[in-house]
Amino acid sequence: MDLTPKQIVHELNKYIIGQADAKKAVAIALRNRYRRSCLSPELQEEITPKNIIMKGPTGVGKTEIARRLAKLVKAPFLKVEATKYTEVGYVGRDVESMVRDLAECAIRLVKEEKTAEVSYRAAATAERRIAKVLAEQKKSERGETAKEVFEQNLVDDIHAGKYDGTVIEIDVEDVPKPLELSPGSGAAIDLGSIFSGMGMHKKKKRKITVREAKNLIMAEEADKLIDNDAVNAEAIRRAENDGIIFIDEIDKIAGKGNHGADVSREGVQRDILPIVEGCTVMTKYGPVKTDYILFIAAGAFHVSKVEDLIPELQGRFPIQVNLNSLTKQDFIDILTQPQNAITAQYSALLAVDNIDLHFSPDAIDKIAELSEAVNATSEDIGARRLHTVMERLLEDISYNAGGNDYPVVQVEVNRKYVEEHLENITGDRDLKKYVL
């Protein structure tokens, strides 16, 4: 998708409020990928992504910006925490596993696309198989002979969903689950792929509804129609050229003079360095070059500073952007502007129990004011504070909702209601129970 930086920022604005500098930086990085793809192969080899470090408190949109960016262009995306990796020689996950995980994400992404392409053919095959089972079942029940015309009628009815709730007994493939070699290693043996490669397809009988059977058989048939070698090749290409790895909490492995339990922090930085610089990591789908993967690092950097990272790693993240704490106006915008605004979410949830919930402008203003105040006097957890405030505000309404069998009740949340239910919020430490 060849979106311009301004168009990318416009799309991000639908979901994330503020943080113009961060949006601008990622939009330029994404556009540069498209520009690079238009160059000659010789010049493409020379141009590498300019990685980004986002610095700002939790809950202000660092992860969401990166996730929405990847979703926008259907790029393989992986979010990892720097703290879960250990230096080579220690027990735990090694940093190369992030590239293997990205390859898995790319495989899933490409497989979903290929499955969508063959879904019509797979659905038709699934409906015919189920029709045969249903015809046999009805034959045994009524003592009649199953005929082709009858089966075709069943296919039409199955396609229309008339038998979705009917329970049938059908043979499905029994695929063993992958076995993890050691806890936290990220290495696993996929027995299913081994046996299928040897032509060993074990079947087992299951009693399930027609809807479930259709989904299972469609997955089986789609897998037969898809060229897995082509999927692997395309996934590797996308991981290498379009992949985005978001390394969160990088500030937790920064700092000088760490000792004791933290002795491996600088070692983790040294291990991350070759991945970011560009190397080749072996995966079960083939080698993955990391030279052109876009790395976005993020951290609050309350205790440590970006300058505390080892110089070589700093040099691989040439773009640094600061994300600001949220203001009252930001909270108002978050509550009203995004497509997935939290007020719309709560209205939709309570509509299930026939509560027609509305927020007045003065209520929105008061909620934003309190959220900013609590963040200022307590821990600054950014937009996540709204979950704390909204849960407390709507606790009584949620608890007393009668259910979907009751008549529709109109509920207007105004400033007075907010003040009555949240009057002690700034000093109420029990609110932390709502924050994970």
N, C-alpha and C positions, 0 to 999 in steps of 0.2 A: 504494500500500500504506500504510494508515493505522496503522503501528506506533507505539507509545508510545516515548518515549526509553528507558525501562527495557528494553523488548523489543529495541530497536535495539542497545543495549549488550550484551544477552544474545547476540544473533546475532554481534556482532563478537568476543565472547569465545571463540567457537568457533575462531577463526583467529588472533587476536592476544592475546598475554599482556601483562597489566599496562596501563600508560598510561591509568588510569581518567579523569584529567582531560580528556585529548584525546578519548576516546570519548564522554564526557559532553557536551563542547562540540559535536562533530559531530552527536550524536544530537538535541540541542536544535535545532540549525540545520535538520536534516532535518524534524523534527516541525513547526517553524515554517512550513515550506513547505506542509505539509498544512493547518495552521491557516489560512494565508493563502488557500488555494484554497477554503475554506468561507465566505469573507467576500464582501461585495458587490463588484462590479467597481470601484466608485468607491474603496472602501477598499483593494482590492488594489493599485491604482495607487500608493498612498502608502507601502506597506510593501515595503522592499527587504531582501535577505538581509544578515545580519551576518557579514561575511567573517572568516576565521580565519587567524592565523599560528601555525604549530607550530615551536617552538624545541627542538632536541635533536640529539644526535650521530647519525651515520649508523647505519642498521641497527637502529633501535629501534621501527620500525613506522609512521613518518609516512606514507609512500606507501601502505602496505598498508591503513591505516585508511581513507584516502580512497577507494582502489580498491574495497575490500569494501563500503563505504558505498554507492557508486554501483551496484555489482552487486546489492546487497540490494533496491533499488527500481527496478532496470533503467533508471537515468538515464544519459543521454549523459555520458561521462567522458573527459577528456583530461589527460594528464600532460605537462608541458613543462618544460624547463630554462630558467631566466631567462637563463643565459649564452649561449644560442644566438641571442638577439635583439640587434639593433643599433639605434642611434638612426637616425631618418630622415635619409638623406643618406649613410649608410655602406653598404658592401657587406654583404649578409646578409639575414636574415629580419626583416621588420617585425612588430611585436607584433600587428597585426590578423590575421595568419595563424593565430594560436591560435584565434580565433573561427571562421575558415573551416574549420580542422581539426575543431573541435567539431561544426560543421554536418555534416561528412562522417561523423563518428561517429554522429550522430543518424540520418542517412540509412541507414547500415548497420544500425543497431538496429531501425528501423521496417521496413526491407525484410526483415530476417530474420523478424520477426513476421508480416508479410503473406505471406511465402513459406511459412511454416509453416501458415498458414490455407488456402492453396491447394495444398499439397503432395500431397494425395490425388488431386486432379484432374490435377495435372501428372504424377504418377507413372503414373497410368492411361494418359494420352496417350503418355508415353514408352515404356511397355511395348508398346502397340499399334504404335508406329512401329518399334520394334526387332523385334517379331514379324514384321512385313512384310518387313524386311530379311533376317531369318533364314529365313523361308519361301522367299524368292527364292533365297537362297544354297543351301538344301537342294534346291530344285527344279532348279537348275543342276547340282548335284552328282549327283542321282539321276535327272534327266530326267523328273520328275513335275510335275503341275500343282498349284500351291499353292491350297488350298481354305480357305474361311472356317473350317471346323471345325478344320482343322490349325492355322491361325493362332491360334484361340482356345485350343487346347491349348498352343501356344507361349507365349501371354500368361500362362497359369497357371504354366507352368514357369519363365518369366522372373521372375514375381512370387515364386516359391518360391526363386529363386536358383540353379536348376540349371544355368543357362548363364552364370553370372557370369564364368567364366574364358575363355569362347569369344571369339575375335577376329572382329570383323565390320568391314566397310567402310561408313561412314555419312557423310552430309552434315551438317556442323555449321556454325554461323555463325562467320565469321572477323571478330572484333572487334579493330580496331587498339588498341594500348596508348596511354594518355595520354602526350602529349609535354610535358616540362617546359620552360618558356620560358627560365629561367635557373637555374643551380645555386643551391640554397638559398632561392630566392624563394618556393617553395611554390605558385607559379602554374603551371597546367597546362591544356593543351587536350585535352579528351576527344573524340578523333575518332570513337570508336564511337558516342557519343550524338549527334553531329552527323549522321553518316550514317544512323543509325536514324531520326532525326527527319525526314530527307529521304526515308525509305522505301527506302533503299539497304541491302539485307541481302546481303552477299557470302557465299557458301557455299564451303566447301572440303571435300574428301574426306579422311577420316582412318581409319586402321586402328587400332582400339582394342578393348579388351575390352567385353563387354556391361555389366559393372558401371560402367566409366568412361562408356560411352555413355549409360547410364541417368541418371547424375548430370548430364552435360552437357545432355541433352535436357530433363530436369526443370527445370534452371535457365532454359533458353530458354522453356519453356512457362509457367513461373511468372511470368517477366518479362512475357509477353503477358497473363496473367490479372490482373496487378497494375495498379492505376491510379497511375501515377507522379506525377501532379499531387497526388493525395491523400497519397501518401507524402511528397512534398516539404513540403506544408503541415503535416502532422502532425510531421515531423522538425523543422521550424523552430519550431513551437510547443513541442516538448519541449526543444529546445536553449535556447530563451529562458526557459522556466519551470522546467525540471528539470535543466538542464545544470550540471556541476561541472567547473571547470578547476583543476587542481592545479599550482601554479607552484613547482617545486623549485629549490633553490640560490639563493633570492632574496638570501641573505646575500652572495653573490659580486658582486652589483651594488650593494651598500650600501657606505658609506664616504665620508668627506669628503676633499676635496683630492686627488682622483685626477688623475693627469697621464699624458702619453705614451699608451701603448697602451690605457690604461683610461679615456681621456677621455670615452668615450661611456656610461659606466656610469650616471651621473646622468641622461643623456638617455634611456636605456632606462626608467628609473623614471618620467620625465615622460611617456613614450609609453604606458606601462602604465596611468598614472593615468586617462585618459579611458575606457579599456576597463573598468576596475574601477568608475569612477563611474557609467558608463552612457552608451552611445552606440549608434549604428547602424552596423553593418559590412555591406558588400555582399558577398554570396557568389553563386556561380553558381546557387543554389537560391532566392535572394531575400534581402531585407534581414533581418538578425538584430539584435535589440535586446539589449544586454548588461546592461540594468538589473537583471534578476532572476536572472542567472547567479550561482551560489555560487562564490566564489574562495577556495581554500585555499592559502596560501603556506607554504613550509617552508624551513628552513635550519639548519645547525649553529651558526652565529653564534659560531665560535671566535675569529676575529680581529675582526670587526665586531660591532656590537650592533644590535638592532631600532631603537634610537633614531637610528642612522646613516642610516636610510632618510629620504627627504624627508618633511617633516611631513604634507603633503597625502596621501601614500600611506599613512603610518601611520594617519591618520584613517579611511581606507577599510578598515582591518583592525582593528576595535575589539576583537576577542577574541584574546587571546594566551594560549597554553598551553605549558607546559614539559613535555617528555618526558624521563624520567630514564634514565640509563645502566642497563644490565641487571645484576642481581645474580645470585648463584649460584642462588637459589630461582627466579628468572625463567628461567634456563637449564634448570633441572630441569623446570619447567612447559612450556617450549617443546618439550623433548624428549619429553614424555609426553602432554600434554593436547590439543593441536589435532588436528582431523580429518586434517590433512595434515602431521602431525609428521614431522620429518626421519628419525627412527628407523624409522618405518613406511615411508617412501619407500625407504630403503636395504634394508630387509627385502624389499620388493616387487621391487626391482631384482635382488637376488641370488637371489630365488626363481626367476627366469627360468632361472638356471643350476643349479637344484636345490640351492641353499644355504638351509637353514632357519635363519635368523638370529634370535637372541634377545638382548636386553640385560637383564642383571640390575640390580636397583635400585642396588647399590653401584657398578656400572659407570656408570650414569646420573649418580650423585652425583659420581664422579671426573671425568667428562667436563665437567660443569657447573663444577666447581671449577677445572679447568685453563683452561676458556674464560674465566672471570672473571679469572683470574690473567694470562693473555696479553693480554686487553683492558686490564688495569690497567698492565702493564709496556710494552706496545707501543701501536700506534694502537688507539683504541677504535672498532671497526667493528661493534659490537652483535651481533645474532644471526647476521650473516654469518660471524662467527668460527667458528660451529659447522660450517660447510662446510669450513673449513680443518682443524679438528680431526678431523672424521669422515672426510675423505678420507685423511688420514695414518693414522688408526686402522684403516681397513678396506682399506688399500692391498694388503696381502699376500693377504687373503681374496679381493678382487676379481681380483687377478692370477692366483691359483692355482685359481680356480673352473674345474671341468672342462668344463662345458657342460651343455645340457639333455638330452644322451644318457646322462649318468652318473647313478648312483643318488643319491637324496636324502641330503645330509650335514647333520647337526645341528651347528650352531655356537653356542656360548654365549659371549657377550662379558661377562666379569666384571671386577671391579676390578683383579685381578692382570694380566689381559690388557691393560687400558688403561695401567697403570703401565709394563709392559714395552715397549709400542709408542710411548708418548708421554712417556717419562721426561725427554727433553731438550727438550720442546716449548717451554718458556718462554724458552729461550735460542736457539732455532733460527730464524734469520732466513730460512732457505730456504722457510719456510712461506708467505711472501708470494707465491710462484709460484702458489698455489692461489686467490688473491684477485684478481679482475679489477678 
